Amino acid sequence: MTIQKNVLITGSSGFLGKNLCAHLQRRENVAIQRFDLDTPEADLQKFVTEADVIFHLAGINRPEKVEDFETGNAGFTQTLVDLLEKNGHKPHVIISSSIQAELNNPYGQSKRHGEKILEDWAKRTGEQVSIFRLTNLFGKWCRPNYNSVTATFCHNIANNLPIQISDPNYAMKLAYVDDVVAAFLKEMENPQQKATSNILQDSIPSTTITLGELASRIRFFHDMQSTLMIPDMSERFNQQLYATYMSYVPKEHWAYSPPINTDNRGNLAELVKSQMFGQMFVSRTKPGITRGNHYHHTKIEKFIVIGGEAVIRFRHIFGSEIIEFPVKGEDYRIVEIPPGYTHNITNTGTTELITLFWSSEIFDKEKPDTYFEEV
C-alpha cells in the first residue's frame, strides 16, 4: 500500500501554486492543504503540524509600500518557522525564492532574508530545506499586466491590445512553469541531501531571449490563424511559449475558418504550413470528378481518403503503364506520390470524396514544381 504524503502549499492560488496543485492533485498518494490570503490564519497551524512537505510559495513582489517586501516575504516565512518550532514539527520545506536574492534591492533582500530564516531553522533542527532561486517564469494562468512580461505580451497580443517594449535588445532568462513544477516534485520525492539547506537554482532549464524576439514569436502565434504557418515545434521553447500564448486567447477566437477555394470539382482548403515539414490541406470532390493529372520533380505528396471512395492512378512520365490504387475512407490507407509520376485521384463513389493531403513543401506559385500531364 502506498503511504500518503501530506503536502501544504502556501500561495496556492498564485500562478506557481495553481500549476503545482494541478500536478499534485493527480496523485492518489498525496493529500493537499492549500493556504492563501483568503484562508483563515487559524488553519495554518493545523496544516503545518500535519505536513510532511511544505511548498512555501507565498510572497509579495509588487507591494504598495517598500516595507511590505520584508513583511510579506521574510515576515511570513518567520511566522511559518515559529509555528514549526512551537509544535516541534519538522517537514521537508521547499521554498520558491528568486535570483534577485543575490541583489541589493528591497525585494531581493527580503527574499534572501526569508532564505536565511529557513537555513537557520534547518541548522537548528537538522531538517531539509530546498531553496529554488527562480528566474522569470512563464506559462498558463500567470497574471498579465502585473509582473510578467511574457504574460503581458501574450494577453495583449492575443486580445489585439498594444504592447510596450522599452529596449528590444534587452535579454532576459525565462523558465517554464511546468519545468519548475517538475523540479519541485523531483525534490519532494528525492531530496538532494548535500546539506540541511540547498540552493537549487541551476536545476531548472531556462531560455535566454530578447524582448524583441519574445514579442516577435508571440505575434507569429497570433498571426497563425491567417498565415496557417506553424513554427519549428522541435524547439521545446516554442512549444512552451505557444501553449502559454494559447492560454490567453479569448474563447471566441478558438474556432476559425481557413480560406476555401471552390470550383466545379468541389473545394479545397489549406490547413497548416511550415518551412520545417511542408503543408497539409483537405479537399472535397464531387462524384465522377478527377483531380490532379500532374507530376513533380522534387515535391513529395501523401494522400489519405477519409470519406468516400476513389482510385489513385500513376504513370511514369516516360512510360505507359498505369498503376491504380483503389482507396476508401474507412480503410485510412496512405498513398505516397513519388517524383516523376503523373498522378490523379478520381471519385468513384456516389458521395462526396474527402481527401487529406500532405506536401513536402509549401506551395510557391513562382516555383510550383507542378507540371500538367494526363495520366
C-alpha positions in Angstrom: 0.0 0.0 0.0 1.4 3.4 -1.0 1.9 5.7 2.0 0.0 9.0 1.8 2.0 12.2 1.9 0.5 15.4 3.3 1.6 18.4 1.4 1.0 22.1 2.4 1.2 24.7 -0.3 1.4 28.4 0.7 0.5 30.8 -2.0 -1.7 28.0 -3.6 -3.9 30.5 -5.5 -0.9 32.1 -7.2 0.5 31.4 -10.7 3.0 28.8 -9.5 0.7 27.4 -6.8 -2.1 26.7 -9.2 0.2 24.8 -11.6 1.8 22.8 -8.7 -1.7 21.9 -7.4 -2.8 20.8 -10.8 0.0 18.3 -11.0 -0.2 17.1 -7.3 -3.9 16.6 -7.3 -3.5 13.9 -9.9 -1.5 11.8 -7.4 -3.6 9.4 -5.3 -0.9 9.2 -2.6 -0.9 13.0 -1.9 -3.2 15.0 0.2 -3.0 18.7 -0.5 -3.7 21.5 2.0 -4.0 25.0 0.4 -3.1 28.2 2.2 -3.5 31.7 0.7 -4.6 35.2 1.5 -8.3 34.1 1.8 -7.5 31.1 4.1 -8.3 31.6 7.8 -5.0 32.0 9.7 -6.2 29.6 12.3 -6.0 26.9 9.6 -2.3 27.4 9.1 -1.2 25.9 12.4 -3.2 22.8 11.7 -1.8 22.5 8.2 1.7 23.0 9.4 1.5 20.3 12.1 0.2 17.7 9.6 2.5 18.4 6.7 5.2 16.0 5.5 6.3 18.5 2.9 5.7 22.3 2.7 5.9 24.1 -0.6 6.4 27.7 0.6 5.4 29.7 -2.5 3.7 32.7 -0.8 5.3 36.1 -1.1 5.0 39.6 -2.3 6.7 41.1 -5.4 4.5 44.2 -6.2 3.6 45.8 -2.8 2.1 49.2 -2.3 4.9 50.1 0.2 8.5 49.1 0.0 8.5 47.9 3.6 5.8 45.3 2.6 8.5 43.3 0.8 10.0 42.4 4.2 6.6 41.8 5.8 5.3 39.6 3.0 8.4 37.6 2.3 10.7 37.3 5.3 7.9 38.1 7.8 5.6 35.4 6.7 8.5 32.9 6.5 9.3 33.7 10.1 5.6 33.1 11.0 5.9 29.7 9.3 9.1 28.8 11.2 7.6 29.9 14.5 4.7 27.6 14.0 7.0 24.7 13.2 9.2 25.3 16.3 6.1 25.8 18.5 4.8 22.4 17.5 8.2 20.6 17.2 7.2 19.6 13.7 10.0 19.0 11.1 8.7 18.6 7.5 10.7 19.0 4.3 10.4 22.6 3.3 10.7 23.6 -0.4 10.7 27.3 -1.0 10.4 29.4 -4.1 12.9 32.2 -3.8 14.3 34.5 -6.6 17.5 35.1 -8.4 17.2 38.6 -7.0 18.2 37.2 -3.6 21.7 37.9 -4.9 20.9 41.6 -5.5 20.9 44.6 -3.2 17.4 45.8 -3.6 14.4 45.7 -1.3 12.8 42.7 -3.0 16.0 40.7 -3.2 16.9 41.5 0.4 13.5 40.3 1.6 13.9 37.0 -0.4 17.4 36.5 0.9 16.2 37.2 4.5 13.5 34.6 4.0 16.0 32.0 2.8 18.2 32.8 5.9 15.3 32.2 8.3 14.8 28.8 6.8 18.5 28.0 6.6 18.9 28.8 10.3 15.9 26.6 11.2 17.4 23.7 9.2 20.7 24.0 11.0 18.9 24.0 14.4 16.7 21.0 13.6 18.8 19.0 11.1 15.8 19.0 8.7 15.9 19.6 5.0 15.2 22.9 3.3 15.4 23.1 -0.5 15.7 26.7 -1.9 14.8 27.3 -5.5 16.0 30.7 -6.7 13.7 31.2 -9.7 14.2 33.4 -12.7 11.3 35.0 -14.7 8.6 32.3 -15.0 6.1 31.9 -17.8 3.2 29.6 -18.5 -0.6 29.3 -18.3 -2.5 31.1 -15.6 0.0 33.9 -15.0 -1.5 37.3 -14.3 -0.9 39.8 -17.2 0.0 43.4 -16.8 1.4 42.7 -13.4 5.0 41.4 -13.1 5.4 39.0 -16.0 6.4 40.5 -19.4 5.6 37.2 -21.1 2.1 37.1 -19.6 1.5 40.7 -20.6 2.7 40.2 -24.2 0.6 37.1 -24.6 -2.5 38.6 -23.2 -2.3 41.9 -25.0 -1.3 40.4 -28.4 -4.0 37.7 -28.1 -6.6 40.4 -27.4 -5.3 42.8 -30.1 -4.0 45.3 -27.5 -0.8 47.3 -27.8 2.4 46.3 -26.0 5.4 48.4 -24.9 9.0 47.4 -25.5 11.4 49.8 -23.8 14.5 48.0 -25.2 14.0 45.3 -27.8 17.6 44.1 -27.3 17.2 43.6 -23.6 17.9 39.9 -22.8 16.1 38.0 -20.1 16.1 34.5 -18.8 12.8 32.6 -18.8 11.9 29.3 -17.1 8.7 27.4 -17.9 6.3 26.8 -15.1 5.9 23.0 -15.8 9.7 22.6 -15.7 9.7 24.3 -12.3 6.9 22.1 -11.0 8.8 19.0 -12.3 11.9 20.1 -10.4 9.8 20.7 -7.3 8.2 17.2 -7.5 11.6 15.6 -8.1 13.0 17.3 -5.0 10.0 16.3 -3.0 10.5 12.6 -3.9 14.3 12.5 -3.8 15.7 15.4 -1.8 19.3 16.4 -2.6 20.9 15.6 0.8 24.1 17.6 0.3 23.4 19.7 3.3 20.5 20.7 5.5 19.7 23.6 3.1 20.4 23.6 -0.7 20.1 26.4 -3.2 19.0 24.7 -6.4 18.7 27.5 -8.9 20.6 25.6 -11.6 18.3 22.5 -11.7 15.7 24.1 -13.9 16.0 24.6 -17.7 15.9 28.2 -18.9 15.9 30.1 -22.2 17.5 33.5 -22.8 15.7 35.7 -25.2 15.5 39.4 -26.0 12.2 41.3 -25.5 12.1 42.0 -29.3 12.4 38.3 -30.2 9.9 37.4 -27.5 7.3 39.8 -28.9 8.1 38.6 -32.5 7.4 35.0 -31.6 4.2 35.8 -29.9 3.0 37.9 -32.8 3.8 34.9 -35.1 1.4 32.8 -32.9 -1.2 35.5 -33.2 -1.0 35.5 -37.0 -1.1 31.7 -37.4 -4.8 31.7 -37.9 -4.4 33.8 -41.0 -1.0 32.6 -42.3 -1.6 29.0 -41.3 2.2 28.8 -40.6 3.5 26.6 -37.8 6.8 27.4 -36.1 9.5 24.9 -35.5 8.0 22.7 -32.8 11.1 20.7 -32.5 12.3 23.6 -30.3 10.9 23.0 -26.9 10.7 26.7 -26.1 8.3 27.2 -29.0 6.0 24.5 -27.7 6.0 26.1 -24.2 5.6 29.6 -25.4 2.8 28.7 -27.8 1.0 26.8 -25.0 1.4 29.9 -22.9 0.0 32.2 -25.6 -3.0 29.9 -26.3 -4.0 30.1 -22.6 -4.7 33.9 -23.1 -6.6 33.6 -26.4 -10.3 34.5 -25.8 -12.7 31.7 -26.4 -14.4 33.5 -29.3 -11.2 33.1 -31.2 -10.6 29.4 -30.6 -12.5 28.4 -33.8 -11.8 29.9 -37.3 -12.2 29.1 -40.9 -9.3 29.0 -43.4 -9.7 30.4 -47.0 -11.7 27.9 -49.1 -11.1 27.6 -52.9 -14.2 26.4 -54.7 -14.7 25.3 -58.3 -16.9 22.9 -60.3 -14.9 19.9 -58.9 -15.7 20.7 -55.2 -13.5 22.7 -52.8 -10.1 22.8 -51.2 -8.7 24.4 -48.0 -5.2 24.6 -46.7 -4.8 23.6 -43.0 -1.3 24.2 -41.8 2.1 25.1 -43.3 5.7 25.0 -42.1 9.1 25.6 -43.5 10.1 22.5 -41.5 7.5 20.0 -42.8 5.7 21.5 -45.8 1.9 21.8 -45.7 -1.4 20.0 -45.2 -4.7 20.6 -47.0 -8.1 18.9 -47.4 -10.4 18.7 -50.4 -14.0 17.7 -51.1 -14.6 16.2 -54.6 -17.9 15.6 -56.3 -18.8 12.1 -57.7 -17.2 11.3 -61.0 -14.7 14.2 -60.8 -10.9 13.7 -61.2 -8.3 15.9 -59.6 -4.6 16.1 -60.4 -3.1 15.0 -63.8 0.3 16.5 -63.0 3.7 15.5 -61.7 6.5 16.9 -59.6 10.3 16.8 -59.9 11.1 17.1 -56.2 7.9 17.6 -54.2 6.5 14.6 -52.5 2.9 14.2 -51.5 0.8 11.8 -49.4 -2.9 11.2 -49.9 -5.3 9.7 -47.5 -9.0 9.4 -48.3 -11.1 9.9 -45.1 -14.5 9.8 -46.6 -15.9 8.2 -49.8 -14.3 6.0 -52.4 -11.6 6.8 -55.1 -9.0 5.4 -57.4 -5.5 7.0 -57.4 -3.7 6.4 -60.7 0.0 6.8 -61.6 2.1 6.8 -64.8 5.8 7.4 -65.2 6.2 10.4 -67.5 8.4 8.3 -69.8 6.2 5.1 -69.5 2.8 3.8 -70.5 1.9 1.5 -67.6 -0.9 2.9 -65.4 -0.8 1.9 -61.7 -4.0 2.0 -59.7 -4.7 2.1 -56.0 -8.4 1.8 -55.0 -9.0 3.6 -51.7 -11.9 4.3 -49.4 -12.4 6.3 -46.2 -12.9 3.5 -43.7 -9.5 2.0 -44.7 -7.4 5.0 -43.8 -4.9 4.0 -46.4 -2.0 6.4 -47.1 -0.7 6.6 -50.7 2.6 8.3 -51.4 3.3 10.1 -54.6 6.9 9.7 -55.9 8.5 12.3 -58.2 8.4 11.9 -62.0 5.0 10.1 -61.9 2.0 12.0 -63.2 -1.0 11.1 -61.0 -4.6 11.8 -60.3 -7.4 10.9 -58.0 -11.0 10.1 -59.2 -14.1 10.0 -57.0 -15.6 6.6 -58.0 -18.3 6.6 -55.3 -21.8 8.1 -55.1 -21.0 10.5 -52.3 -18.6 13.4 -51.8 -14.9 12.4 -51.6 -12.9 13.8 -48.7 -9.1 13.7 -49.0 -6.4 14.9 -46.7 -3.1 15.8 -48.4 0.4 16.4 -47.2 3.0 18.1 -49.3 6.8 18.1 -48.5 7.0 21.8 -49.3 4.8 24.9 -49.2 3.2 25.7 -52.5 5.1 28.6 -54.2 3.2 30.0 -57.2 6.5 31.3 -58.6 8.1 27.9 -58.4 5.3 25.4 -58.1 7.2 22.3 -59.2 3.8 21.1 -60.7 3.6 20.1 -64.4 0.3 19.2 -66.1 0.2 15.8 -67.9 -2.7 13.4 -68.3 -2.2 10.0 -66.6 
